[in-house]
């Protein structure tokens, strides 16, 4: 996949099939749009996702995660356009002519029914349809994906994530929500308890479920290991100033410092708690481990 980021000076040489939007989460609704442009590759068009770079806003997918997902799916181009005045203040008609047609050579557009663009969001799929004949491209308006009678959207996923409803979040996304990062050195408290853990420090803008204990699967160098994960500040051992992600892997105990891993969340067990002693903490973690093994063993992950 060719990534174009950090510049408003972009263009392609080939004719393209494009979908535009925020693509925060690449949820099942987004997947419908991605599938449409990928199918156009059979007609010789290059698939292109156009989105904006909104900087440090809280997000479901970090840019690196979004890039990896789209690349795995076979998208040819990803344009992450800086959200600067020169583009955000561009009238919708000019955006179509100057960017989509002249620079990106669009021949096919897939957009959702609620898609808006251009200065003051005046552009919509109706404007695209009106301009399609003049500008020589086809527009396909894709109906929103629904689950349990409600539209799938990034805002809905954020609401469910805030409540720790991970099974529903994963259903809406179409994959398991997770965090990726380098395994860092912690305080070694878990090892002294006979329960060694790995620690991640997600970026501040990465949205996380509520603090607490979750059943998780961790991907390490192509292998996947089940375990339990605590999100929070470790109040029993003195607390941390930054929220962390600490995972105990059921069937793996090896030095993973410096390795890149991805921890995916499945079920929520309990909120993070402060215990009276390390012994009480250990006893509770042992209960958590039994719960986690049962969760996966009984096929409860949904």
C-alpha positions in Angstrom: 0.0 0.0 0.0 1.2 3.5 -0.9 0.8 5.9 2.1 0.5 9.6 1.4 0.6 11.5 4.7 1.7 14.9 6.1 1.2 16.8 2.8 -1.5 18.5 0.8 0.6 18.0 -2.4 -0.6 14.5 -3.5 -1.7 12.9 -6.7 -1.9 9.6 -8.4 -1.0 8.6 -11.9 -3.7 5.9 -12.3 -7.4 6.0 -12.4 -8.9 5.3 -9.0 -11.9 3.9 -7.0 -12.2 6.1 -3.9 -14.0 6.1 -0.6 -13.8 9.1 1.7 -14.5 9.4 5.4 -13.0 9.5 8.9 -12.5 5.7 8.9 -12.0 5.7 12.7 -12.2 2.1 13.7 -12.7 0.5 10.2 -15.9 -1.0 11.6 -18.3 -3.2 9.6 -19.9 -0.1 8.0 -16.6 1.0 6.8 -15.9 -2.5 5.5 -18.8 -2.2 3.1 -17.1 0.8 1.5 -13.7 -0.8 1.4 -15.1 -3.9 -0.2 -16.8 -1.8 -2.9 -13.6 0.0 -4.0 -11.6 -3.3 -3.8 -14.0 -4.9 -6.2 -13.2 -2.1 -8.7 -9.7 -3.4 -9.0 -11.1 -6.0 -11.3 -11.9 -3.2 -13.7 -8.3 -1.9 -13.5 -8.9 0.9 -11.0 -6.6 1.5 -8.1 -8.3 1.4 -4.7 -7.8 4.6 -2.6 -9.0 5.6 0.9 -9.1 9.4 1.5 -9.2 10.5 5.1 -8.1 13.5 7.2 -5.4 13.6 9.8 -7.0 15.2 12.8 -3.8 15.2 14.9 -4.1 14.3 18.6 -7.9 13.8 18.9 -8.9 10.6 20.8 -9.3 7.8 18.4 -10.3 4.1 18.2 -7.5 3.3 15.8 -4.1 5.0 15.8 -2.8 5.9 12.4 -0.4 3.0 12.4 -3.2 0.6 13.3 -5.4 1.9 10.5 -2.6 1.7 8.0 -1.9 -1.9 8.9 -5.6 -2.9 8.6 -6.1 -1.3 5.2 -2.8 -2.6 3.9 -3.7 -6.2 4.9 -7.0 -5.8 3.1 -5.3 -4.9 -0.2 -6.0 -1.1 -0.4 -3.6 0.4 -3.0 -3.5 4.0 -1.7 -4.2 5.7 1.7 -4.2 9.5 1.7 -4.1 11.0 5.1 -4.7 14.7 4.3 -3.8 17.3 7.0 -6.9 19.1 8.2 -5.6 22.6 7.2 -7.5 25.6 6.1 -6.5 25.3 2.5 -8.5 22.0 2.3 -11.1 22.4 5.1 -12.2 25.7 3.7 -12.4 24.5 0.1 -15.9 24.6 -1.4 -17.3 21.2 -2.1 -17.5 21.6 -5.8 -13.8 22.7 -5.9 -12.8 19.7 -3.8 -14.4 17.4 -6.3 -12.8 19.0 -9.4 -9.4 19.9 -8.0 -8.7 17.0 -5.7 -10.9 14.0 -6.6 -10.8 14.5 -10.4 -7.7 16.4 -11.3 -5.3 15.0 -8.7 -6.7 11.6 -7.9 -8.2 10.7 -11.2 -11.4 9.3 -9.7 -13.6 7.1 -11.8 -15.7 5.5 -9.0 -16.8 6.8 -5.6 -18.3 4.7 -2.7 -19.8 6.9 0.0 -22.3 6.4 2.9 -25.7 8.0 3.1 -24.5 10.4 5.8 -21.3 11.5 4.0 -20.6 15.3 4.0 -17.6 17.2 2.8 -16.3 20.6 1.8 -16.5 24.0 3.5 -19.3 23.9 6.2 -20.0 20.3 5.1 -22.1 21.5 2.3 -21.2 18.6 0.0 -23.1 15.4 0.1 -23.7 12.3 -2.0 -26.3 14.2 -3.9 -23.8 16.8 -5.0 -21.5 13.9 -6.1 -24.3 12.4 -8.1 -25.0 15.8 -9.7 -21.4 16.2 -10.7 -20.7 12.6 -11.8 -21.8 13.1 -15.4 -19.8 16.3 -15.9 -16.7 15.0 -14.2 -16.8 11.4 -15.6 -17.1 9.3 -12.5 -19.6 6.8 -11.0 -21.1 7.2 -7.5 -22.4 4.4 -5.4 -24.3 5.3 -2.2 -23.9 2.5 0.3 -26.6 2.1 3.0 -25.4 2.0 6.6 -24.7 -1.3 8.1 -27.0 -2.2 11.1 -26.7 -4.5 14.1 -29.7 -5.3 16.4 -31.8 -2.6 14.6 -29.3 0.2 15.1 -26.8 1.7 12.7 -23.2 0.8 13.2 -21.1 3.9 13.6 -17.9 5.0 15.3 -19.9 7.0 17.9 -21.9 4.0 18.8 -18.7 1.9 19.2 -17.2 4.6 21.4 -20.2 4.6 23.6 -20.1 0.8 24.1 -16.3 0.9 24.6 -16.7 3.5 27.4 -19.0 1.0 29.2 -16.7 -2.0 28.7 -19.1 -3.9 26.5 -16.3 -5.6 24.6 -18.3 -8.4 23.0 -20.6 -5.9 21.4 -17.7 -3.6 20.4 -16.0 -6.5 18.7 -19.3 -7.5 16.9 -19.7 -3.9 15.6 -16.1 -3.7 14.5 -15.9 -7.1 12.9 -12.7 -7.8 14.7 -11.3 -7.7 18.2 -10.5 -4.3 19.6 -6.9 -4.1 21.0 -3.8 -2.1 21.8 -0.4 -2.6 20.3 3.0 -1.5 21.6 6.4 -2.4 22.9 6.7 -4.5 26.1 8.1 -2.2 28.7 9.8 -2.9 32.1 7.4 -2.7 35.0 7.9 -2.9 38.7 8.3 -6.7 38.7 5.5 -7.0 41.3 3.8 -9.7 39.2 6.9 -11.8 39.1 7.4 -11.6 42.9 3.8 -12.9 43.2 4.5 -15.8 40.9 2.4 -14.2 38.2 4.7 -12.5 35.8 3.1 -9.9 33.5 3.9 -7.8 30.4 3.3 -4.0 30.4 2.2 -1.7 27.6 1.9 2.1 27.7 -0.6 3.1 25.0 -0.6 6.6 23.4 -2.8 9.0 25.3 -5.1 9.5 22.4 -5.9 5.7 22.1 -9.3 5.1 23.4 -9.4 2.3 26.1 -12.2 0.4 27.9 -12.9 1.4 31.5 -10.2 0.5 34.1 -10.6 -3.1 35.2 -9.8 -6.7 34.4 -10.6 -8.3 31.0 -10.2 -11.6 29.2 -7.7 -11.0 26.4 -5.7 -12.6 23.6 -2.2 -11.4 23.0 -0.5 -11.7 19.6 3.3 -12.1 19.7 5.3 -12.7 16.6 2.5 -14.5 14.9 1.4 -16.6 17.9 -1.6 -15.9 20.1 -1.8 -16.5 23.8 -4.8 -16.2 26.1 -4.7 -14.3 29.4 -6.1 -11.6 31.6 -5.4 -7.9 31.4 -5.7 -5.0 33.9 -6.2 -1.5 32.6 -5.5 1.2 35.1 -3.1 2.6 37.6 -2.1 -0.3 39.9 -3.4 1.3 43.1 -2.4 -1.6 45.4 1.3 -1.2 44.6 1.5 2.6 45.0 -0.2 3.6 41.8 1.0 5.0 38.5 0.6 8.4 37.0 -0.2 7.1 33.5 -2.8 4.5 32.6 -1.2 1.2 31.7 -2.2 -2.1 30.2 -0.8 -5.1 32.2 -1.3 -8.6 31.0 -0.8 -12.1 32.5 -0.4 -14.8 29.9 -1.8 -18.1 31.0 0.7 -20.4 29.2 3.8 -18.3 28.4 6.6 -17.1 30.7 9.5 -15.8 28.8 11.4 -12.5 28.5 9.4 -10.3 26.1 10.9 -6.9 26.9 11.3 -4.9 23.8 9.0 -7.0 21.7 6.0 -5.6 19.8 2.7 -7.2 20.9 -1.1 -6.7 20.4 -3.5 -7.2 23.3 -7.1 -7.8 22.1 -10.0 -7.4 24.6 -12.9 -9.8 24.8 -14.9 -9.9 28.1 -15.0 -7.6 31.2 -14.8 -9.2 34.6 -14.5 -6.5 37.3 -13.4 -2.9 37.9 -9.8 -2.1 39.0 -9.6 -2.3 42.8 -7.2 -1.4 45.6 -6.4 -4.3 47.9 -5.2 -4.2 51.5 -2.1 -6.3 50.8 -0.1 -8.0 48.1 -1.4 -11.3 49.4 -5.0 -10.2 48.9 -4.0 -8.9 45.4 -2.5 -12.3 44.6 -5.5 -14.2 45.8 -7.8 -12.0 43.6 -5.6 -12.4 40.6 -5.7 -16.1 41.0 -9.5 -15.9 40.9 -9.2 -13.7 37.8 -7.1 -16.3 36.1 -9.7 -19.0 36.8 -12.4 -16.7 35.4 -10.3 -16.0 32.3 -9.6 -19.6 31.6 -13.3 -20.4 32.0 -14.2 -17.6 29.8 -12.2 -18.9 26.9 -12.7 -22.5 27.7 -16.4 -22.2 27.6 -16.4 -20.3 24.3 -17.9 -17.2 26.0 -15.9 -14.7 23.9 -18.8 -14.2 21.5 
